Amino acid sequence: MKRAAATLVLALATLLLAGHYEACDNVPTMYMDDMCHKACPHLYELCRTTLEHGAAEAEVTVYAIVTAKYAKLSYQSAIAAADQLLQNSLLAGDERTALSRCKESYYEAVSSMAYIVNDLFNCSFSSTKQRYINATAAVAACQDDLRAFQSSPLYAVNAADQDKTMLAFNLGGLIVGK
């Protein structure tokens, strides 16, 4: 399911960018392997699997858009998972509160990533770094909320989303700085 979602995001991004994307000034073109090694060597495998169906060489902005869209899609899935968990009438009050707060944090992360995609697509980077920081903080806030509920399925989802967020942030960092 996750691989299908990644493939879908990559296919959509490729179609979107193929006919409508103008290269950004002062943004390098790189080979995917080189970029993954440079931007996030500790997340190299995640980088490769996220981008494996894309071009071997592209402007870094293209890769950054794809990873931001992938992170956003994952956040939306986490919101759906939280909604499903919140439907359980047997859920304890503290855990219900933590899940609700986590869900709100994810809404913030979705919003930040949506703005990031727009910034990258339009080569308008003045607020992009702060938006990456905001998305990272929102996903981390969810982990803090769920710390007492590590057996919750959303805790594991959030851990994976933190990696996706860092991947997007590190690739974007090649454009806007870290």
N, C-alpha and C positions, 0 to 999 in steps of 0.2 A: 504494500500500500504506500509506504513512504517513498520507495523508489519510483513508483508510478507518479506520485505527486511531484517528485523532483524532475522527472522526465517531462511531465506536463508543463511545469514552470519554465523549464529550459526551452521547450519547444515554443511556448507562447512568447517568451522573451526573444528567441531567435527570429520568429516571424515578425514580432513587433519592431525589433531593431533593424531587421534586414532592409525594410523599405522606408523607414521613417526616422532613423537615427542619424544625426549629424555628429561627427567626431568632435570631441571637446578639445579646445586649445590646451597645449602643454600637458596633455595626459599621454603617457607612453603606451605603446603597443607591446605586449609581452606574450611569450609562450605560456600556456597554462601551467605547465610543470614549474617553470622558473618563477612564475608569480606565486604559486602555492608555496614553494620553498621560501621565497622572500617574505611574503606577507604573514604566513602562519605555519612555520615548520612543525609546530606541535599539533596542528590540526590538518596536516598534509593529506591524510587519507580522506577526511571529511571534505576537504577542498576538492580533491580529485573526483570523489563520487558525486559531489554536488554538480560539478562542471563537466563530467565525463562525456556528455552527449553534445557538448558545444564545440565551438571552433578550437583548434589547437593553438591558434594565435589570434588575439583580438586586442582592441583597446581595453585597458584595465577597467574603464567605466562600464563596459558591457558585462564583464565578470562581476563587477560590484552590483550592478542592477540585478543580475540573476540571483546572487546570494541574498540580496535584500528581499527580493520577491519570495525566495524560498523560506527565509526566516519569517516573513509576514504570513505566509501560508501556514507554517507550523504554529505560529501564535494563534491563528484563527482556529486551528484544530484543537489547541489547548483550551481555548474558550469553550468550544463545543464539549470537550471532555469535562470541564468544570461544570458546565450546565447539566450534563448527565449525572455527575456525582451529586450535585446539589438537589436533584430530584429524589434522592434517597431520604425518606422520612425518618429513618433510624439514625441519620447522621447526627453526631453530638454537636452541641451549640458552638463549642470552641473550634471544631474542625469546619463547621459550616461557615463560621466567620472568616477563618483562614482561607478557605476556598473562594469565598466571595471577594475578599481583598485581593487574592491572587488573580482572580478573573479581571478585576478592575485594573490591576497592574498590566495585565496582558492587553487590555484595550488601549492603554497608553503606549505600549510597545508597538501594537498594530499601527496606531496613528503615526508614531515616529517613523516606522519603516515605510509607510505610505508616502510621507513627506520626503524621505531619503530617496526613494525611487524617483519621485518627481524631480527632486534637485539634480540627481545624476542624469536623468534623461534630458533635462534642460540645461545641463552644464552650469548650473547655478549653485555654487558650493559655499556661499557665505555662512549658512546656518547648518550645513550638513554634519560637520564634526559634532556640534552640540546635539543634534538629533540622534547620532549614533550613541553618544553618551547617555542621552535620555532613554533610548531603547535598552541599553545595557543595564541601566539602573532599574528600569521597570521589571525586567526579567529577574534581576537579582532580588528585587523586593518580594517577588512571588516566592522565591526560595526561602527568604527570611520568614515569610508568613507560614510556610509549610514545614519549617524546621522541626516542629514538634510532631509532625505527621508524616514522617519519612516513609511509612508504609502506604501512603496514598499513591495511587497510580499517577497522579498529577506531579508528584515529586520527581519521579523518573523522567516524565515528559519535560519538566522544567530543566532538569540537568542537561538533557539533549539540546534544549532550546538555548541554553547558555552557550554551548559550543557553536551553534548556528549563528548566534548573535556575535560572538567573538570572531567567527570567520568573516561575517559581513563587515564588521568594524575594522578588522585588519586589512581586508581587501580595499575597503573604502579609504583606509588610512594611507594607502599608496597614492591616493589622489588628494585627500584633504589634510593629511598628517594625523598623527595619533596623539 
